[in-house]
Amino acid sequence: MTKSPEEPLRGDDAWQAQKAAIDKRNDAARARGAAERDVKSARAMAERRAIAKRELAAMPKQPRP
């Protein structure tokens, strides 16, 4: 017995289709989260470098003997 394309999925087939759709959304959300974390960590690293550079520039110079 073959199903026509108009008939909705039922039982295990419907469950498998839902599971695949959820997996696809989860993968997309994970990818978006990773991209956002990469941007955020790059921004934080640049800020830490700028702070370190300002602190180094503000340090007094040691006198030469």
C-alpha positions as CSV (number, residue, x, y, z in Angstrom):
1,M,0.0,0.0,0.0
2,T,1.6,3.2,-1.2
3,K,0.7,6.6,0.2
4,S,-0.2,9.4,-2.1
5,P,1.7,12.7,-1.6
6,E,-1.4,14.4,-0.3
7,E,-1.9,12.1,2.7
8,P,-0.3,13.3,5.9
9,L,2.3,11.1,7.5
10,R,1.2,8.9,10.4
11,G,2.7,6.9,13.1
12,D,6.4,6.3,13.0
13,D,6.8,8.1,9.6
14,A,5.3,11.3,11.2
15,W,7.6,10.9,14.2
16,Q,10.7,10.5,12.0
17,A,9.7,13.6,10.0
18,Q,9.2,15.6,13.1
19,K,12.5,14.4,14.6
20,A,14.4,15.3,11.3
21,A,12.8,18.8,11.4
22,I,13.8,19.4,15.0
23,D,17.4,18.2,14.3
24,K,17.6,20.6,11.4
25,R,16.4,23.5,13.5
26,N,18.8,22.5,16.3
27,D,21.8,22.4,14.0
28,A,20.9,25.8,12.6
29,A,20.6,27.2,16.1
30,R,23.9,25.7,17.1
31,A,25.6,27.2,14.1
32,R,24.1,30.7,14.8
33,G,25.2,30.4,18.5
34,A,28.7,29.4,17.5
35,A,28.9,32.3,15.1
36,E,27.7,34.8,17.7
37,R,30.2,33.5,20.3
38,D,33.0,33.8,17.8
39,V,32.1,37.4,17.1
40,K,31.7,38.1,20.8
41,S,35.0,36.5,21.8
42,A,36.9,38.3,18.9
43,R,35.5,41.6,20.2
44,A,36.5,40.8,23.7
45,M,40.0,39.8,22.7
46,A,40.5,43.0,20.7
47,E,39.3,45.0,23.8
48,R,41.7,43.1,26.1
49,R,44.6,43.8,23.6
50,A,43.7,47.5,23.6
51,I,43.6,47.7,27.4
52,A,46.9,45.9,27.6
53,K,48.4,48.3,25.1
54,R,47.1,51.4,27.0
55,E,48.4,50.0,30.3
56,L,51.8,49.3,28.7
57,A,52.0,52.8,27.3
58,A,51.1,54.3,30.7
59,M,53.9,52.6,32.5
60,P,56.8,54.7,33.6
61,K,60.1,54.2,31.9
62,Q,63.0,52.8,33.9
63,P,66.0,55.2,34.2
64,R,69.1,54.0,32.4
65,P,72.2,53.6,34.7
